[in-house]
């Protein structure tokens, strides 16, 4: 497969893989875990109605203190970008936190990133692409306050809009690091930015 979402589960030291494009050029929604010495374990089957819908180019990351996984957006069937938010918690079942097309959610997108690690345990979603539009906005989510936009695309002092990049949260520096990706002017790029607020 390709264009799957991947995250590291620090609770039991395993790699988590969701969805992506299979060799038959069809998006999947199966969910797998891999642990050294054990191998692959299927956590949910492809086509499961209780899981997030089939998609590729989604973003997910693990919230260690909260013992939960976040999955946001991606490209679904008929090449439609999504903006739903899902959680996979200690009960080992998927729960939808915010439905697709919710008015307060970030615009639907694919090839973006999601990063946990903020002090309050609030995930950050950055960038991506929606059709022909490249995005550079930054959003934060909390269960009590919902979605909050921290930066809009093109805001002064922020990186060029991009997709296919990588992000990681630095807890010591309390900053989000952004690396590479494709902008409207350059693909790929190897620049590095830090957020708090976003700056190179």
C-alpha positions in Angstrom: 0.0 0.0 0.0 0.9 3.7 -0.2 -0.4 7.0 1.2 -1.3 5.4 4.5 -1.4 7.1 7.9 1.2 6.0 10.3 1.8 6.8 14.0 3.9 5.4 16.9 2.1 4.0 20.0 4.5 4.7 22.9 2.3 2.8 25.3 3.1 -0.6 24.0 5.9 0.3 21.5 4.2 -0.4 18.3 3.7 1.1 14.8 0.1 1.9 13.9 -1.0 1.9 10.2 -4.4 3.0 8.9 -5.9 2.9 5.4 -4.0 4.0 2.3 -4.2 2.9 -1.3 -4.0 -0.9 -1.9 -2.4 -2.5 -5.0 -5.9 -2.6 -6.7 -5.8 1.3 -6.5 -8.6 1.3 -4.0 -8.6 3.2 -0.7 -8.8 1.0 2.5 -9.8 1.6 6.1 -8.2 -1.4 7.8 -6.1 -0.7 10.9 -2.9 -2.6 11.8 -0.3 -2.6 14.6 3.3 -3.9 14.4 5.4 -4.9 17.4 8.9 -6.2 17.3 9.0 -9.9 18.2 5.3 -10.2 17.6 4.8 -9.0 14.0 1.6 -7.6 12.5 -1.8 -7.6 14.2 -5.0 -6.5 12.5 -6.9 -4.2 14.8 -9.9 -3.6 12.6 -10.8 -5.1 9.2 -11.1 -3.3 5.9 -14.7 -2.2 5.4 -15.6 -2.1 9.1 -18.6 0.2 9.5 -17.5 1.4 12.9 -14.2 2.7 11.7 -13.3 5.9 9.8 -14.3 5.6 6.2 -11.9 4.4 3.5 -9.2 7.0 2.8 -5.6 7.8 1.9 -3.4 10.7 2.7 -4.9 11.1 6.2 -2.9 12.3 9.2 -2.8 10.7 12.7 -0.6 10.8 15.8 -0.5 9.3 19.3 -1.4 11.1 22.4 0.8 9.4 25.1 -0.7 10.9 28.2 -4.2 10.5 26.9 -3.6 6.9 25.7 -5.4 7.7 22.4 -4.8 8.0 18.7 -6.1 10.9 16.6 -7.0 10.6 12.9 -8.0 13.6 10.9 -9.1 14.1 7.3 -7.6 12.5 4.2 -8.9 11.8 0.7 -11.9 9.5 0.6 -14.0 7.9 -2.1 -14.4 9.8 -5.4 -11.3 11.8 -4.5 -13.2 13.8 -2.0 -11.2 15.5 0.8 -12.4 14.9 4.3 -12.4 16.9 7.6 -13.8 14.4 10.1 -11.9 13.7 13.4 -11.6 10.3 15.0 -10.2 8.9 18.2 -9.0 5.3 19.0 -8.7 5.0 22.7 -8.0 2.5 25.5 -11.3 0.7 24.7 -9.8 -0.2 21.3 -12.8 1.1 19.4 -13.0 4.1 17.0 -15.1 7.1 18.1 -16.0 10.0 15.9 -15.3 13.3 17.7 -16.3 15.7 14.9 -18.4 14.7 11.9 -17.4 15.5 8.3 -18.4 19.0 7.1 -18.9 20.3 10.6 -19.0 24.1 10.5 -16.3 24.6 13.1 -13.8 22.1 11.7 -10.8 22.9 9.5 -11.5 22.8 5.8 -11.3 19.3 4.3 -7.8 18.3 3.2 -5.3 15.6 2.4 -1.5 15.3 2.6 -1.5 17.4 5.9 0.0 16.5 9.3 -1.3 16.0 12.8 0.9 16.3 15.9 0.1 15.6 19.6 2.4 16.7 22.4 1.1 20.1 23.4 1.1 20.7 27.1 -2.7 20.6 27.2 -2.8 17.4 25.1 -4.4 19.3 22.2 -3.6 18.1 18.7 -2.3 20.4 16.0 -3.3 20.1 12.3 -1.2 21.9 9.7 -1.2 22.5 6.0 -2.2 20.0 3.2 -4.1 20.3 0.0 -7.7 20.6 -1.0 -8.2 20.0 -4.7 -6.0 22.5 -6.5 -5.5 24.7 -3.3 -2.5 24.4 -1.1 -3.1 25.1 2.5 -0.9 26.7 5.2 -3.3 27.1 8.1 -2.7 25.8 11.6 -5.5 24.4 13.8 -5.7 23.2 17.4 -8.4 20.9 18.9 -9.7 20.4 22.4 -12.6 18.3 23.6 -14.0 21.2 25.5 -13.4 24.0 23.1 -13.5 22.2 19.7 -11.5 23.5 16.8 -9.5 26.8 17.0 -7.6 28.3 14.1 -4.2 29.6 15.2 -2.9 30.8 11.9 -4.6 31.2 8.5 -3.0 30.5 5.1 -0.7 33.3 4.1 -0.5 35.0 7.5 2.6 37.2 7.9 5.6 35.4 9.3 4.3 31.9 8.5 5.6 29.3 6.0 4.4 29.1 2.4 1.4 26.8 2.2 2.5 23.2 1.7 1.5 19.6 1.5 3.4 16.3 1.9 5.5 17.8 4.7 6.4 16.4 8.1 5.8 17.9 11.6 6.8 17.0 15.1 6.2 18.6 18.5 9.2 19.5 20.6 8.0 19.3 24.2 11.2 20.8 25.6 11.1 23.9 23.3 7.3 23.9 23.3 7.2 24.3 19.6 6.0 22.6 16.4 8.7 21.8 13.9 7.7 21.7 10.2 10.0 20.2 7.5 9.9 20.1 3.8 6.9 19.2 1.6 5.7 20.8 -1.6 4.8 24.5 -2.0 3.2 26.2 -5.0 6.7 27.4 -6.0 9.0 24.5 -5.0 8.6 20.8 -4.8 10.2 19.3 -2.9 11.6 21.8 -0.4 14.0 21.2 2.5 13.4 24.2 4.7 12.7 23.9 8.4 10.2 26.1 10.4 9.3 26.3 14.0 5.9 27.3 15.4 5.3 29.4 18.5 4.3 31.3 16.4 5.5 29.7 13.2 8.8 31.1 12.1 11.9 29.7 10.3 
